[in-house]
């Protein structure tokens, strides 16, 4: 993947603050000092997801955290790293960004976004086959957005890099992200835990009995 520095620039101070608070400043300094090089290394090893890919930011997001985790020398456990990720997502900056979406008002937002990605992949997937494979079942749920993946390049890459133990922590950020958008994620399966699919049913948090 092409190196894009904005993700590291944005998240590094937030990760450093969280690690320093939860652990100590020396570990935070180490994680970020070494982590930037790890982030670059991960990107240089990851397959190209293709220009204009609407899902590519998910990989950059994941590899920023993976870089910091590796930078710490894995002194932070995956479960602890999940807490750091949550701290970052719940920072004032990202709460504001995610809070601009209200899934009670736009319940089909993520269905539409995944349809845009699906259209992109149908056009470019032949050139960039190592990507997410997304599927839809419009008949399964009336409320919210439902879609599922049968392939996740982040999961495949983390397994190849020998850091698969971090994947459940990365997956857990989905629930936080949707919550910040006034939504709730109902999920039964993840590829990271050995299932054949990652399923997403996302509804507004004011829907009391989703169908």
C-alpha positions as CSV (number, residue, x, y, z in Angstrom):
1,X,0.0,0.0,0.0
2,X,1.1,3.6,-0.6
3,X,2.3,5.4,2.4
4,X,-0.2,8.0,3.6
5,X,1.1,10.0,6.6
6,X,-2.1,11.8,7.5
7,X,-3.4,8.8,9.4
8,X,-0.3,8.6,11.6
9,X,-0.2,12.3,12.1
10,X,-3.9,12.4,13.2
11,X,-3.9,9.3,15.5
12,X,-0.4,9.3,17.0
13,X,-0.9,12.1,19.5
14,X,-4.2,10.5,20.6
15,X,-2.6,7.0,21.0
16,X,0.3,8.5,22.9
17,X,-2.1,10.2,25.3
18,X,-4.1,7.1,25.9
19,X,-1.0,4.8,26.4
20,X,0.6,7.3,28.8
21,X,-2.6,7.5,30.8
22,X,-3.2,3.8,30.9
23,X,0.4,2.6,31.3
24,X,3.3,5.1,31.5
25,X,4.9,7.8,29.4
26,X,8.0,5.8,28.6
27,X,6.0,3.1,27.0
28,X,3.9,5.6,25.1
29,X,7.1,7.3,23.8
30,X,8.5,3.9,22.8
31,X,5.3,2.8,21.1
32,X,5.0,5.9,19.0
33,X,8.8,6.4,18.3
34,X,9.1,2.8,17.0
35,X,5.6,2.6,15.8
36,X,5.9,5.0,13.0
37,X,8.6,2.9,11.3
38,X,6.4,-0.2,11.9
39,X,3.5,1.6,10.3
40,X,5.6,2.3,7.2
41,X,6.8,-1.3,7.1
42,X,3.3,-2.7,7.3
43,X,2.1,-0.5,4.5
44,X,5.1,-1.5,2.4
45,X,4.2,-5.2,2.9
46,X,0.5,-4.8,2.4
47,X,-1.1,-5.4,-1.0
48,X,-2.4,-2.5,-3.0
49,X,-6.1,-2.1,-2.4
50,X,-6.5,0.2,-5.4
51,X,-6.8,4.0,-6.0
52,X,-10.2,5.5,-5.0
53,X,-11.1,2.4,-2.9
54,X,-13.8,3.6,-0.4
55,X,-12.7,1.0,2.1
56,X,-9.0,1.6,2.0
57,X,-9.1,4.0,5.0
58,X,-10.1,1.0,7.2
59,X,-6.8,-0.6,6.4
60,X,-4.8,2.6,7.1
61,X,-6.7,2.9,10.4
62,X,-5.9,-0.7,11.4
63,X,-2.2,-0.5,10.5
64,X,-1.7,2.7,12.5
65,X,-2.8,0.9,15.6
66,X,-0.9,-2.3,14.6
67,X,2.2,-0.1,14.2
68,X,1.9,1.4,17.6
69,X,1.2,-2.0,19.2
70,X,4.3,-3.5,17.5
71,X,6.3,-0.4,18.5
72,X,5.5,-1.1,22.1
73,X,7.2,-4.5,21.7
74,X,3.8,-6.1,22.4
75,X,4.0,-5.0,26.0
76,X,0.4,-3.9,25.6
77,X,-1.9,-6.9,25.3
78,X,-4.4,-7.0,22.4
79,X,-7.3,-6.5,24.9
80,X,-5.5,-3.4,26.3
81,X,-4.9,-2.2,22.8
82,X,-8.6,-2.4,22.2
83,X,-9.0,0.1,25.1
84,X,-6.5,2.4,23.5
85,X,-8.4,2.3,20.2
86,X,-11.6,3.1,22.1
87,X,-9.9,6.1,23.7
88,X,-8.9,7.4,20.3
89,X,-12.3,6.9,18.8
90,X,-13.9,8.6,21.8
91,X,-11.6,11.6,21.7
92,X,-13.2,14.9,21.2
93,X,-12.1,15.2,17.6
94,X,-13.4,11.8,16.4
95,X,-16.6,12.0,18.5
96,X,-17.3,15.2,16.6
97,X,-16.6,13.6,13.2
98,X,-18.6,10.5,13.8
99,X,-21.3,12.4,15.6
100,X,-22.1,14.2,12.3
101,X,-23.9,11.0,11.3
102,X,-27.1,10.0,13.1
103,X,-28.2,6.5,12.1
104,X,-31.7,7.2,13.4
105,X,-32.1,9.8,10.7
106,X,-30.2,8.0,8.0
107,X,-30.7,4.3,8.8
108,X,-29.6,3.1,5.4
109,X,-26.3,5.0,5.3
110,X,-24.0,2.0,5.6
111,X,-26.0,0.0,3.1
112,X,-25.6,2.8,0.6
113,X,-21.9,3.1,1.5
114,X,-21.3,-0.6,1.0
115,X,-23.2,-0.4,-2.3
116,X,-20.7,2.3,-3.4
117,X,-17.8,0.1,-2.5
118,X,-19.4,-2.9,-4.3
119,X,-19.7,-0.8,-7.4
120,X,-16.1,0.2,-7.1
121,X,-15.0,-3.4,-6.7
122,X,-17.0,-4.6,-9.6
123,X,-15.2,-2.1,-11.8
124,X,-11.7,-2.4,-10.3
125,X,-11.6,-5.7,-8.5
126,X,-10.0,-7.5,-11.4
127,X,-6.9,-5.3,-11.0
128,X,-7.0,-5.4,-7.2
129,X,-8.4,-8.8,-6.3
130,X,-7.1,-8.8,-2.7
131,X,-9.9,-6.8,-1.2
132,X,-13.2,-7.1,0.7
133,X,-15.9,-9.3,-0.8
134,X,-19.2,-7.7,0.2
135,X,-22.7,-9.3,-0.1
136,X,-26.2,-8.2,0.6
137,X,-29.5,-9.8,1.6
138,X,-32.2,-7.1,1.4
139,X,-34.9,-9.6,2.5
140,X,-33.3,-10.5,5.9
141,X,-33.9,-7.3,7.9
142,X,-36.4,-4.4,7.5
143,X,-34.5,-2.0,9.8
144,X,-31.1,-0.4,9.3
145,X,-28.4,-1.7,7.0
146,X,-27.3,-5.3,6.6
147,X,-24.3,-6.6,4.7
148,X,-21.6,-9.1,5.2
149,X,-18.1,-9.8,4.0
150,X,-16.7,-13.2,3.0
151,X,-13.1,-11.8,2.6
152,X,-11.2,-9.3,4.7
153,X,-7.7,-8.2,3.4
154,X,-6.8,-6.8,6.9
155,X,-7.4,-10.1,8.5
156,X,-5.5,-12.0,5.8
157,X,-2.6,-9.5,6.1
158,X,-2.4,-9.7,9.9
159,X,-2.3,-13.5,9.7
160,X,0.5,-13.3,7.2
161,X,2.4,-10.9,9.4
162,X,2.0,-13.0,12.5
163,X,-0.1,-10.5,14.3
164,X,-3.5,-12.2,14.0
165,X,-4.0,-11.9,17.8
166,X,-4.7,-8.2,17.3
167,X,-7.6,-8.7,14.9
168,X,-10.4,-9.1,17.5
169,X,-9.3,-5.8,19.0
170,X,-9.5,-4.2,15.6
171,X,-12.9,-5.7,15.0
172,X,-14.2,-4.4,18.3
173,X,-13.8,-0.8,17.0
174,X,-16.7,-1.3,14.7
175,X,-19.1,-1.4,17.6
176,X,-17.6,1.8,19.0
177,X,-17.7,3.6,15.7
178,X,-21.4,2.8,15.1
179,X,-22.3,3.8,18.7
180,X,-20.7,7.2,18.1
181,X,-23.0,7.5,15.1
182,X,-26.1,6.9,17.3
183,X,-26.2,3.3,16.1
184,X,-26.0,-0.2,17.3
185,X,-24.2,-3.1,15.7
186,X,-25.7,-6.6,15.8
187,X,-23.1,-9.2,14.9
188,X,-22.9,-12.9,15.2
189,X,-19.8,-13.8,13.2
190,X,-16.3,-12.4,12.4
191,X,-13.7,-13.9,10.0
192,X,-11.0,-13.0,12.6
193,X,-12.5,-15.5,15.0
194,X,-12.6,-18.2,12.4
195,X,-16.0,-17.7,10.9
196,X,-16.7,-17.7,7.2
197,X,-18.2,-14.2,7.2
198,X,-18.2,-10.9,9.0
199,X,-21.8,-9.8,9.3
200,X,-23.0,-6.3,10.0
201,X,-26.6,-5.3,10.9
202,X,-26.5,-1.7,11.9
203,X,-29.6,0.1,13.2
204,X,-30.2,3.4,15.0
205,X,-29.9,3.3,18.7
206,X,-33.5,4.5,19.1
207,X,-34.9,1.4,17.4
208,X,-36.0,-0.7,20.4
209,X,-37.1,-3.9,18.6
210,X,-35.3,-4.1,15.3
211,X,-36.7,-6.3,12.6
